[in-house]
Amino acid sequence: MKKKFKVVWGDVAENDLIGIIEYIAEDSPATARKILRKIREKAVSLFHFPQKGRIVPELLEQGIAEYRELIVAPWRVIYKIEKKQVLVFSVLDARRNIEDILLRRLIELKKLR
């Protein structure tokens, strides 16, 4: 039997996803629902296979190897595995400068701890 992980969405990731879906829904509610379902299904797959995503290359270049990502083009679902949990950290548009966004968010996260 495969090890099961709990998939937990952080507030930032939830807000990212809401922003994406609301933006798309302005033009096409049906497309927004389809994309929401696609992103959620991809994230749920981490329940059994949390290491299926690649390490985020932009963070790896900075020496940060604990964050992984799943691609749901053109979005990137960024997450971290901690014990028996998969913590979804962000959902970002791959057409943006991901490195700056992630580094800024990681700095903010460290300030909160």
N, C-alpha and C positions, 0 to 999 in steps of 0.2 A: 504494500500500500504506500502510495506517495505521501510525503510529508505535506501537511496543509498549513498554509500561512493565512493570517488575517490581513486583508487589504484595507488600509485606512487612508482616507483622503484628508489631507491637511486643509486648513482654511484657505491658504493661498491657492492651492490647486483647485479647490472648489470654485473660488472666485475667478480663476483663469478660465475654467470650463464654462461657467455661467456667462462670462463676457463673450467668449467665442460663440456660444449658442445664441445668445441674444442678438449679437451682430448679424449672424447668418439668418436668424428668424425674421429680421426686418425685410429681407428679400424673399425668403422661402421657409416658412415654418416646417414644411415637410422635409426639406433638406436638413434643417437644424435638428429635427428629431432623428433622422437617419445618422447624422454625424455623432450626435450624443450617444446613440446606441452603439455605434462602432467604437468610439473611444472607451465607453464603459465596458464593453465586452472584452476589449484588448486588455484593459486593466484587471478585469476579473480573471483572466488567464494566468495572472501572477499568483493566484491562490495555490496552484500546484507547481508552477514553474517560475519562481521569482528571479532566477538567474538567466532567463531567456533573453533579456535585454542586454544590449552592449553597454560597456562603461562609457559615460559621456566624454567624448574626445576632448572637448574644450576644457573640461575640468581636469582630466587626466594630464593635460599639458601643464597645469598648474600644480600638479602633485596630489590632486584629490581624486581618489579612486573608488570611493564608496557609493557614488551615485551612478545609477544605470538609467537606461531609457528604452522605451518602446516607440517605434515610429508608426504613426497613423497619419500619413502624409496629408497635409503639410505640417502636422503638429507632432510635437515630441512630448511624450509623457515621461517626466523625470521622477525617479523614485529611489528609495534607499531601503535596504533590507536590514532589519534590526531584530535579532532573535527570531521569533515566530511571526513577525509582522512585516508587511511591505507598506512603507509609508510613502504615499504619492505626494510629491513635493511641489510640482508645477506641471502645467500643460502650456506649452509655448509654441508659437508659430515659428517654424524652422526658417522662415524667410527673414526673421529679425536677428539682431546681434545677440545670440544666445549666451555667449561667454560673459558679456557685460551684465546681462540680466541675472544670470545665475550667481555670479560672483557678488553682485550687490545684494541679492536675496540671502546668500550664505552669510555675509557680513551682518546683515540685519538679524538673522537667526541667532548668531553667536552673541549679539548684544542682548538678546532676550534671555539667554541662559545664564 
